[in-house]
């Protein structure tokens, strides 16, 4: 996670010879009664010169560019003997940059005044934590007021007289008395003061930037886009084990897509609890950092589709910066069976394909997982010809949305031993130009990238020339022939 500071030009501050009498204006959102922060005088000798005054201040970011319209008063307080340490705002995780720009305005004003010595003095700053919308924390660098700046100037004059280090005693809020000199006029110039705006935005998770375009060092160019973690309660092995297998399988990257949390006790035995969501993000992030430069590890989610829960799913997708959202329709969920298993086996299967199309039409998903999973419902009676009309209608609707569909290699390990979908349905998808993504649906590390070469051959046989994967929820298509060559080359490079 990063805190990213952006620089913007700043608001002019008038620097004048006399102490400003204006009241200190606190930053918007400051709490009443907050103690003023002391100004630490500058040690050492300061040469006395008649100069054009420039005050440089690090200024505070605010929610929007420009000064706050109204602020709460801050009680004046005596300067403490020791400067108060500025509080740091630590971002929860990674931080997204926010640009704020304040246009500078500059003008000159010549004023004839009795001779005074103007010194360049550092201006202390105070950091505060200001709450922002959406649970974001903003670190504010607050400039010291003109009066405080002149207090520092007064302290510097005193130092010059004593030619010794001045202890940090309280400085009276009065204009500094300059030594008497002959009568020239000091030109006081109002100049631009650079303002540094720092805003820290916290997010639950922000994905790492993608690896450079093209092949990895080992020649790999493709991703396995479907795998799980132990949080789903029916997968084994830590994310790092899956990543290590991804390297062996000749892949450029992997995308974790563990089963999402659901409300109201929906099928809780096969998914992470909502309280474990942050732990999931941390697990994936940990593996991503561990394999940086060796394998691109990405954050995805197998996000459940169940009619009536679209609102929950939509909000869930906003809780992290996902690279890939895989729609999961599971006929075996007890809630699904209870609601839709009300007629014949064929009627139940037709209902499933209708819901498959409906999930694509929500616009919530990038790709639909294991699209003919329902053939494992009474697998001994599965006959595609009986439900082919329903499948065709469903695929027409899906094609109209542009949503991709998955070729899931784990079907070979299920009761109806065939990839999901099977060859006939795969041809129907190719005829309609539906994009396809390969996923292993690995619940054990040794199945990452399993049967990918076979899957690529199936795609070619069905009429596909390209296969895709997603990063930042944008599909990237590659030629199947190039993916085949890259997997072979990268896998061979692992053999010692």
C-alpha positions as CSV (number, residue, x, y, z in Angstrom):
1,X,0.0,0.0,0.0
2,X,1.3,3.4,-0.8
3,X,0.6,6.9,0.2
4,X,1.0,9.0,-2.9
5,X,1.7,12.7,-2.6
6,X,0.9,14.9,-5.5
7,X,2.2,18.4,-5.8
8,X,0.2,21.4,-6.8
9,X,0.9,25.0,-7.1
10,X,-0.2,27.2,-4.3
11,X,-2.0,30.1,-2.9
12,X,-0.1,33.3,-2.4
13,X,0.6,34.5,1.1
14,X,1.3,38.1,2.0
15,X,4.5,38.6,3.9
16,X,4.5,42.0,5.6
17,X,6.8,43.7,8.1
18,X,4.3,44.0,10.9
19,X,2.6,41.1,12.7
20,X,-0.8,40.2,11.1
21,X,-3.7,40.6,13.5
22,X,-6.0,38.2,11.8
23,X,-7.4,35.2,13.8
24,X,-5.9,31.8,13.1
25,X,-8.2,29.8,10.8
26,X,-8.1,26.1,11.5
27,X,-8.5,23.5,8.8
28,X,-12.1,22.4,8.0
29,X,-13.0,19.5,10.2
30,X,-10.7,20.5,13.0
31,X,-12.0,19.9,16.5
32,X,-12.9,22.9,18.7
33,X,-10.5,23.3,21.6
34,X,-7.5,21.8,19.8
35,X,-4.2,23.1,21.1
36,X,-2.1,25.3,18.9
37,X,1.2,23.7,17.9
38,X,4.3,25.5,19.0
39,X,6.8,27.0,16.5
40,X,10.3,25.7,17.0
41,X,12.8,28.5,16.5
42,X,15.7,28.0,14.1
43,X,19.1,27.5,15.5
44,X,22.3,29.1,14.4
45,X,23.3,32.4,13.0
46,X,21.2,34.2,10.4
47,X,22.8,36.9,8.3
48,X,21.0,40.2,8.3
49,X,20.1,41.4,4.9
50,X,17.5,43.7,3.4
51,X,15.8,41.2,1.0
52,X,12.6,40.5,-0.8
53,X,10.6,38.4,1.6
54,X,9.6,34.9,0.5
55,X,7.9,32.6,2.9
56,X,7.8,29.0,1.9
57,X,5.1,26.9,3.5
58,X,4.1,23.4,3.1
59,X,0.4,23.7,2.9
60,X,-2.4,21.3,3.7
61,X,-4.5,19.3,1.3
62,X,-8.1,19.7,1.8
63,X,-11.0,17.8,0.4
64,X,-11.3,20.2,-2.5
65,X,-8.9,22.7,-4.0
66,X,-9.1,26.1,-2.4
67,X,-9.5,27.4,1.1
68,X,-12.2,26.2,3.4
69,X,-15.1,28.6,3.6
70,X,-15.8,28.2,7.3
71,X,-13.7,26.7,10.0
72,X,-14.1,26.0,13.7
73,X,-12.2,28.3,16.0
74,X,-9.0,27.1,17.7
75,X,-8.2,28.2,21.2
76,X,-4.9,30.1,21.5
77,X,-2.3,28.3,23.7
78,X,1.1,29.0,25.0
79,X,4.0,27.5,23.1
80,X,5.2,24.3,24.7
81,X,8.8,23.8,25.6
82,X,9.1,21.0,23.1
83,X,7.6,20.9,19.7
84,X,4.7,18.5,19.4
85,X,5.5,15.7,17.0
86,X,3.4,15.6,13.9
87,X,1.0,12.8,13.7
88,X,1.3,10.5,10.7
89,X,-1.6,9.1,8.9
90,X,-0.8,5.6,7.8
91,X,-2.9,4.3,4.9
92,X,-4.7,1.1,5.6
93,X,-3.3,-0.6,2.5
94,X,-2.4,0.7,-0.8
95,X,-3.3,4.2,-1.8
96,X,-4.8,5.7,-4.9
97,X,-3.4,9.1,-6.0
98,X,-5.8,12.1,-6.0
99,X,-4.8,15.2,-7.9
100,X,-5.7,18.6,-6.5
101,X,-4.6,21.7,-8.2
102,X,-4.6,25.2,-6.7
103,X,-4.0,28.0,-9.2
104,X,-1.5,30.5,-7.9
105,X,-2.1,34.2,-8.1
106,X,0.7,36.7,-7.7
107,X,0.9,40.5,-7.5
108,X,3.4,43.1,-6.3
109,X,2.7,45.8,-3.8
110,X,5.3,48.4,-3.0
111,X,5.0,49.9,0.4
112,X,7.1,52.5,2.1
113,X,7.6,51.6,5.7
114,X,10.2,52.3,8.4
115,X,13.3,50.3,7.9
116,X,13.0,46.7,9.2
117,X,15.1,43.7,8.5
118,X,13.2,40.9,6.9
119,X,14.7,37.5,7.2
120,X,13.9,34.3,5.4
121,X,12.8,32.0,8.1
122,X,11.5,28.5,8.0
123,X,7.9,28.1,8.7
124,X,6.8,25.2,10.9
125,X,4.0,23.0,9.8
126,X,1.5,21.0,11.6
127,X,0.1,17.7,10.3
128,X,-3.4,16.8,11.1
129,X,-5.7,13.9,10.2
130,X,-8.9,15.1,8.6
131,X,-11.8,12.6,7.9
132,X,-13.0,12.5,4.3
133,X,-16.0,10.9,2.5
134,X,-16.1,7.2,2.0
135,X,-14.0,6.3,5.1
136,X,-10.9,7.9,3.5
137,X,-8.2,9.5,5.7
138,X,-6.6,12.7,4.5
139,X,-3.3,13.8,5.9
140,X,-3.2,17.6,6.2
141,X,-0.1,19.7,6.3
142,X,-1.2,22.9,7.9
143,X,0.9,26.1,7.4
144,X,1.6,28.3,10.3
145,X,-0.1,31.7,10.2
146,X,1.5,35.0,9.4
147,X,1.6,35.9,13.1
148,X,3.4,32.7,13.9
149,X,5.9,33.3,11.1
150,X,6.7,36.7,12.6
151,X,7.2,35.1,15.9
152,X,9.9,33.0,14.3
153,X,11.4,36.2,12.8
154,X,11.5,37.7,16.3
155,X,13.3,34.7,17.6
156,X,15.9,34.9,14.9
157,X,16.7,38.5,15.6
158,X,17.1,37.6,19.3
159,X,19.5,34.8,18.2
160,X,21.5,37.2,16.1
161,X,22.0,39.5,19.1
162,X,23.0,36.8,21.5
163,X,25.2,34.9,18.9
164,X,24.3,31.8,20.8
165,X,21.7,29.0,20.6
166,X,18.4,30.1,22.0
167,X,16.4,27.6,24.0
168,X,12.8,26.9,22.8
169,X,11.2,29.4,25.2
170,X,7.7,30.8,24.4
171,X,7.8,33.7,22.0
172,X,5.6,36.7,22.6
173,X,3.1,37.3,19.9
174,X,4.4,40.8,19.0
175,X,6.2,42.2,16.0
176,X,10.0,41.8,16.1
177,X,12.0,45.0,17.0
178,X,14.6,45.3,14.3
179,X,17.9,47.1,14.9
180,X,18.0,50.7,13.9
181,X,19.6,51.4,10.6
182,X,19.5,54.3,8.2
183,X,16.5,55.2,6.1
184,X,16.2,53.1,3.0
185,X,12.8,51.8,2.1
186,X,12.1,48.1,2.2
187,X,10.0,46.9,-0.7
188,X,7.6,44.2,0.6
189,X,6.6,41.8,-2.2
190,X,3.7,39.5,-2.2
191,X,4.8,36.4,-3.9
192,X,3.6,32.9,-4.7
193,X,4.0,30.4,-1.9
194,X,4.5,26.7,-3.0
195,X,1.8,24.5,-1.5
196,X,2.3,20.8,-1.1
197,X,-0.9,18.9,-1.2
198,X,-0.9,15.4,0.2
199,X,-3.9,13.3,0.2
200,X,-4.0,9.7,1.4
201,X,-6.8,7.6,0.2
202,X,-7.3,4.2,1.7
203,X,-8.7,1.2,0.0
204,X,-9.3,-2.3,1.0
205,X,-7.1,-3.5,-1.8
206,X,-5.5,-2.2,-4.8
207,X,-4.1,-4.6,-7.4
208,X,-0.4,-4.5,-8.3
209,X,0.3,-3.0,-11.7
210,X,0.5,-5.6,-14.5
211,X,3.8,-7.2,-15.6
212,X,5.2,-5.7,-18.7
213,X,3.3,-6.5,-21.9
214,X,4.5,-9.6,-23.8
215,X,6.1,-12.7,-22.6
216,X,7.6,-13.2,-19.2
217,X,11.3,-14.0,-18.9
218,X,10.5,-17.7,-19.3
219,X,8.4,-17.0,-22.5
220,X,5.0,-17.4,-20.7
221,X,2.1,-15.3,-21.9
222,X,-1.1,-16.8,-20.5
223,X,-2.9,-16.9,-17.1
224,X,-4.9,-19.5,-15.2
225,X,-7.9,-17.5,-14.2
226,X,-9.7,-19.8,-11.7
227,X,-8.4,-21.1,-8.4
228,X,-9.3,-21.1,-4.7
229,X,-7.9,-20.7,-1.2
230,X,-8.6,-22.6,2.0
231,X,-11.1,-19.9,3.0
232,X,-13.7,-21.6,0.9
233,X,-13.5,-24.6,3.2
234,X,-13.1,-27.1,0.4
235,X,-9.7,-26.2,-1.0
236,X,-6.2,-27.1,0.3
237,X,-2.8,-25.3,0.2
238,X,-1.6,-21.7,0.6
239,X,-1.7,-19.2,-2.3
240,X,2.1,-19.4,-2.5
241,X,1.9,-23.1,-3.3
242,X,-0.6,-22.3,-6.2
243,X,1.8,-19.6,-7.4
244,X,4.8,-22.0,-7.4
245,X,2.8,-24.5,-9.5
246,X,1.8,-21.7,-11.9
247,X,5.5,-21.2,-12.6
248,X,6.0,-24.9,-13.2
249,X,3.0,-25.0,-15.5
250,X,4.5,-22.4,-17.9
251,X,2.1,-19.6,-17.0
252,X,2.7,-15.8,-16.9
253,X,0.3,-15.4,-14.0
254,X,-2.6,-16.7,-12.0
255,X,-5.8,-15.2,-10.7
256,X,-7.4,-16.2,-7.4
257,X,-11.2,-16.5,-7.6
258,X,-12.3,-17.9,-4.3
259,X,-16.0,-18.2,-3.5
260,X,-17.5,-14.9,-2.4
261,X,-19.2,-14.2,0.9
262,X,-23.0,-14.2,0.7
263,X,-25.7,-12.8,3.1
264,X,-28.4,-14.5,5.0
265,X,-26.6,-17.8,5.5
266,X,-26.5,-18.7,1.8
267,X,-24.6,-22.0,1.4
268,X,-22.0,-21.0,4.1
269,X,-20.1,-24.3,4.1
270,X,-18.4,-23.7,0.7
271,X,-17.4,-20.1,0.9
272,X,-15.5,-17.5,3.0
273,X,-17.5,-15.6,5.7
274,X,-17.9,-11.9,5.2
275,X,-15.6,-11.4,8.2
276,X,-12.9,-13.3,6.3
277,X,-13.0,-11.0,3.2
278,X,-10.1,-8.8,4.3
279,X,-8.1,-11.9,5.1
280,X,-8.7,-13.1,1.6
281,X,-7.3,-9.9,0.2
282,X,-4.3,-10.1,2.4
283,X,-3.5,-13.7,1.4
284,X,-3.6,-12.8,-2.3
285,X,-1.5,-9.7,-1.8
286,X,1.1,-11.7,0.2
287,X,1.5,-14.2,-2.6
288,X,1.7,-11.4,-5.2
289,X,4.6,-9.8,-3.3
290,X,6.3,-13.1,-2.7
291,X,6.3,-13.9,-6.4
292,X,6.9,-10.5,-7.8
293,X,9.1,-10.7,-10.9
294,X,8.5,-14.5,-11.2
295,X,4.7,-14.8,-11.6
296,X,2.0,-12.2,-11.8
297,X,-0.5,-13.0,-9.0
298,X,-3.9,-11.3,-9.3
299,X,-7.0,-10.7,-7.3
300,X,-10.3,-12.1,-8.6
301,X,-13.5,-13.5,-7.2
302,X,-15.9,-16.3,-8.1
303,X,-19.0,-14.2,-7.4
304,X,-22.3,-16.1,-6.9
305,X,-25.3,-15.5,-9.0
306,X,-28.7,-16.1,-7.2
307,X,-31.8,-14.3,-8.4
308,X,-32.7,-11.5,-5.9
309,X,-29.1,-11.0,-4.5
310,X,-27.8,-8.8,-7.3
311,X,-27.7,-5.8,-5.0
312,X,-25.4,-7.5,-2.5
313,X,-23.1,-8.7,-5.3
314,X,-22.9,-5.2,-6.8
315,X,-21.8,-3.7,-3.5
316,X,-19.3,-6.6,-2.9
317,X,-17.5,-5.9,-6.2
318,X,-16.8,-2.3,-5.0
319,X,-15.0,-3.4,-1.9
320,X,-11.7,-4.2,-3.6
321,X,-9.8,-3.5,-6.8
322,X,-10.5,-6.8,-8.6
323,X,-8.8,-7.8,-11.8
324,X,-11.5,-10.4,-12.7
325,X,-15.0,-11.2,-11.7
326,X,-16.1,-14.8,-12.5
327,X,-19.9,-15.4,-12.3
328,X,-20.7,-18.7,-10.5
329,X,-24.1,-20.3,-10.9
330,X,-24.2,-23.5,-8.7
331,X,-27.2,-25.8,-9.1
332,X,-26.0,-27.8,-6.1
333,X,-26.5,-25.0,-3.6
334,X,-29.2,-26.0,-1.1
335,X,-30.9,-22.7,-1.5
336,X,-31.0,-23.1,-5.3
337,X,-32.4,-26.6,-5.1
338,X,-35.0,-25.6,-2.5
339,X,-36.3,-22.8,-4.8
340,X,-36.0,-24.3,-8.3
341,X,-36.0,-28.1,-8.1
342,X,-39.8,-28.3,-8.3
343,X,-40.4,-30.3,-11.5
344,X,-38.7,-32.7,-13.8
345,X,-35.0,-33.2,-14.2
346,X,-35.2,-31.6,-17.7
347,X,-37.2,-28.6,-16.4
348,X,-34.6,-28.1,-13.7
349,X,-31.8,-28.1,-16.3
350,X,-33.6,-25.7,-18.5
351,X,-34.2,-23.3,-15.6
352,X,-30.4,-23.5,-14.9
353,X,-29.6,-22.3,-18.5
354,X,-32.1,-19.5,-18.2
355,X,-30.4,-18.3,-15.1
356,X,-27.0,-18.6,-16.8
357,X,-28.2,-16.1,-19.4
358,X,-29.8,-13.9,-16.7
359,X,-26.5,-13.7,-14.9
360,X,-24.7,-12.3,-18.0
361,X,-27.5,-9.8,-18.5
362,X,-26.9,-8.3,-15.0
363,X,-23.6,-6.8,-16.2
364,X,-22.0,-7.8,-12.9
365,X,-19.6,-10.4,-14.3
366,X,-16.7,-10.6,-16.8
367,X,-17.1,-14.3,-17.5
368,X,-19.4,-17.2,-16.6
369,X,-17.8,-20.1,-14.9
370,X,-18.3,-23.8,-15.8
371,X,-21.4,-23.1,-18.0
372,X,-22.9,-26.6,-18.2
373,X,-22.2,-27.6,-14.6
374,X,-25.8,-28.8,-14.4
375,X,-24.9,-31.9,-16.4
376,X,-23.6,-33.3,-13.0
377,X,-27.2,-33.1,-11.7
378,X,-28.3,-36.8,-12.3
379,X,-25.3,-37.2,-14.6
380,X,-26.4,-40.7,-15.7
381,X,-29.4,-39.1,-17.5
382,X,-27.6,-36.1,-19.1
383,X,-28.5,-35.7,-22.8
384,X,-27.6,-32.4,-24.4
385,X,-30.1,-33.0,-27.3
386,X,-33.0,-32.8,-24.8
387,X,-32.0,-29.3,-23.6
388,X,-30.2,-28.1,-26.7
389,X,-33.0,-25.6,-27.6
390,X,-32.7,-24.0,-24.1
391,X,-28.9,-23.9,-24.4
392,X,-29.2,-22.2,-27.8
393,X,-31.6,-19.5,-26.5
394,X,-29.3,-19.0,-23.5
395,X,-26.2,-18.6,-25.6
396,X,-28.0,-16.1,-27.9
397,X,-28.8,-13.9,-24.9
398,X,-25.2,-14.2,-23.5
399,X,-23.7,-13.4,-26.9
400,X,-25.7,-10.2,-27.0
401,X,-24.1,-9.0,-23.7
402,X,-20.5,-9.5,-24.8
403,X,-19.7,-11.4,-21.5
404,X,-17.1,-14.2,-21.9
405,X,-17.6,-17.8,-21.0
406,X,-15.2,-20.2,-19.3
407,X,-13.7,-23.5,-20.5
408,X,-13.2,-25.2,-17.1
409,X,-10.7,-28.0,-17.2
410,X,-11.8,-29.4,-13.8
411,X,-14.8,-31.0,-15.4
412,X,-12.6,-33.9,-16.2
413,X,-12.5,-34.6,-12.4
414,X,-16.2,-34.5,-11.8
415,X,-18.9,-37.1,-11.9
416,X,-19.7,-36.4,-15.5
417,X,-16.1,-36.5,-16.7
418,X,-16.0,-33.9,-19.4
419,X,-14.7,-30.3,-19.5
420,X,-17.3,-27.6,-18.8
421,X,-18.7,-27.0,-21.4
422,X,-18.4,-30.1,-23.5
423,X,-17.4,-30.1,-27.2
424,X,-20.9,-29.6,-28.7
425,X,-21.8,-26.7,-26.5
426,X,-18.3,-25.2,-27.1
427,X,-19.0,-25.3,-30.9
428,X,-22.3,-23.5,-30.2
429,X,-20.4,-20.8,-28.3
430,X,-17.8,-20.4,-31.1
431,X,-20.5,-20.1,-33.7
432,X,-21.9,-17.1,-31.8
433,X,-18.5,-15.4,-31.3
434,X,-18.7,-15.7,-27.5
435,X,-15.2,-15.0,-26.0
436,X,-13.6,-17.8,-24.0
437,X,-11.3,-18.0,-21.0
438,X,-9.6,-21.1,-19.7
439,X,-9.6,-21.8,-16.0
440,X,-8.4,-24.9,-14.0
441,X,-10.8,-24.3,-11.0
442,X,-8.0,-25.6,-8.9
443,X,-8.8,-26.5,-5.3
444,X,-5.4,-28.0,-4.8
445,X,-2.1,-26.5,-5.9
446,X,-1.1,-29.3,-8.2
447,X,-4.0,-28.6,-10.4
448,X,-3.0,-25.1,-11.4
449,X,-2.7,-25.1,-15.3
450,X,-4.0,-28.7,-15.5
451,X,-5.1,-29.9,-18.9
452,X,-4.5,-26.5,-20.5
453,X,-2.9,-27.9,-23.6
454,X,-5.8,-30.2,-24.1
455,X,-8.2,-27.3,-23.5
456,X,-6.5,-25.2,-26.2
457,X,-6.8,-28.1,-28.7
458,X,-10.5,-28.4,-27.9
459,X,-10.9,-24.7,-28.6
460,X,-9.2,-25.0,-32.0
461,X,-11.4,-28.0,-32.8
462,X,-14.5,-26.1,-31.8
463,X,-13.6,-23.2,-34.2
464,X,-11.8,-20.7,-31.9
465,X,-8.6,-19.0,-33.0
466,X,-8.1,-16.9,-29.9
467,X,-8.4,-17.3,-26.1
468,X,-8.6,-14.6,-23.5
469,X,-7.9,-13.6,-19.9
470,X,-8.7,-10.5,-17.8
471,X,-6.6,-7.8,-16.1
472,X,-8.2,-4.8,-14.5
473,X,-11.5,-6.3,-15.8
474,X,-10.5,-5.8,-19.4
475,X,-10.2,-8.8,-21.7
476,X,-6.9,-9.6,-23.4
477,X,-7.1,-12.0,-26.4
478,X,-4.2,-14.1,-27.6
479,X,-3.7,-16.4,-30.5
480,X,-4.2,-20.0,-29.4
481,X,-1.2,-21.1,-31.3
482,X,1.0,-18.6,-29.5
483,X,-0.3,-19.6,-26.1
484,X,0.4,-23.3,-26.9
485,X,4.0,-22.5,-27.9
486,X,4.5,-20.3,-24.8
487,X,3.3,-22.9,-22.3
488,X,5.5,-25.5,-23.9
489,X,8.6,-23.3,-23.9
490,X,8.0,-22.0,-20.3
491,X,7.3,-25.4,-19.0
492,X,10.4,-26.9,-20.6
493,X,12.5,-24.1,-19.1
494,X,11.6,-25.5,-15.7
495,X,13.2,-28.8,-16.4
496,X,16.8,-28.9,-15.1
